[in-house]
Amino acid sequence: MVKVFIVTGSVGTGKTTYAKKIAEEKKASYVDVNEVIKDYKLSEGYDHKRKCKIVDVKRLNKALISIIKKSKGDLVIDSHMSHFLPAKHVTLCIVMKCGINKLRARLKKRGYSKDKIEENVDAELFDVCLNEAKEKGHKVKIVYS
């Protein structure tokens, strides 16, 4: 049976770095959800206030489940939305966490606006991804970057 590891967490917490490391260690395929959104034409517009694409999570889940079902090997799925996948398709949900000062510095270095930085810092402070992953019934492992 194919193992599916999802790596989620607030923007800037180290998801991509960790997901690529896990994929290499487990000899699994790395799935960048941003590429899936592009390849499957899942973007439904652009949120100018948040400066990000608008994505229907149900359509994204359909695409990811299709990828999982077609896969002949283990997968590592990287996205702050990956925890919305139904738990029955996921072996382990890894939630990345990061210190607030470190997170602020990373987001500032990316050139994010003050509002976008604060929105993401708030998401981290309130454990949005962690709580949503638990609500979805995922087996969760927390990793600090």
N, C-alpha and C positions, 0 to 999 in steps of 0.2 A: 504494500500500500504506500502511496506517495505521501510524504510528510510535507506539511505546509506550515512554514514559520512566517508570522506577520510581525513587522517591526513598525510600531506606531509611537506617537508622542507629539508633543507640541513642536511647532516649527522651530528649528535651530537647536534641538536637543541632541543631535548626533545620529539620527536614524540611518541616513545613507551610509555613513562611515561604518556603523555597526552592522548594518544589513549586508554590505559587501564582504565584510570580514567573516560573518557567519556563513554566507554562501560559499566562500572559499574553503572554510574549515569543514563544512559538511558536504562539499562537492555538489552543491545544489545550484539550480539556476536562479539568478537574481532577476526579480521583476520590478522595474521602475514604473510605478503607477502613472506617473506623468507621461511616460511613453505609451502606456495602454490607453490613456485618455486621448492622446494624439492619434494613435493607430486606429482606434475604434470610433474616432470622431465623437467623443462623449462630451466635449465642451459645449455648453448651451448659452454661451455668452461670457461677458466679462464684467466683474464687479469692480467698477472704477474706484469706489470708496476704499475697498480692501485691497485693490490691485491684485486680483487673482481670478482664475477661471471659475465659472459656475458649473458644477457637475452634479448630475442626478445620481445619487448614491445607489438607487435600485438598478439603473442601467450599468453603472460601474460594477456592481456586484455580479450582474449577469455575465459581463465580460470576464471578470476574474474567475468566476466559477467555471466558465468555458475553458479558460487557460488551465485551471487546475485539473479538470476532467481529461484534457488532452495530454497533459504532462506525463512523460514516462519516468521522470525523476523528481527528486525533492525540489521544493521551491522556497525562496525567501522573498516575500512581498514587502516592499518599502513604501509606506505612505502614512500620513497622519489620518487618513481615512480608512486604512486597512482593517481596523477593528470593527468596522460596520459589516464585514463579511460574517455570515452566519457561523457560529462556533462549530457546527458539525463539519465544516470544511477545513478547519484549522487545527493543527497539532498543538501549537504553542503561540501565544500572543506575547511578544516582548514589548514592554512599554519603556521607552527611553525617558529618563529624568535628567535634569540639569539644574545646577545652582542658578538662582535668579540673576546675580551679578554677571556670571559667565554668559548666561543666555542673552541678557541685555547687550553685552559687548559683541556677541556673535551677530545679533540682529542689526546692531548699529553698523558693524563692519560690512554687512550686506547692503547697506544703504536704505534700510526700511524707514518709513516715516515714524514720527513719535507715536501716532495713533496705532499703527500696525505693531510696533514694538510693545506698547502697553497691552494691546489686545492679546498678543501671544504670551506675554508675561503673566497676564491674568489667567489665561488657559492653563499655564503651568502651575501657578499658585493654587488654583482650584482643582487641580488634577482632572481636568476635563477628559482627556483621552483614557486615563486609568479608570475613572468611574464609568465611562461609557463602555469600555472593554469588559468590565465586571458585569455591568447591566446586560450585556449581550451574552453572558455566560462563558466567556473565554477562560481558559487556563492561562493565568498571567504570571509572567516573570518580570520583575522590575530591574532595569540596568541603569546605573548612573554614569554619565559621561563627564 
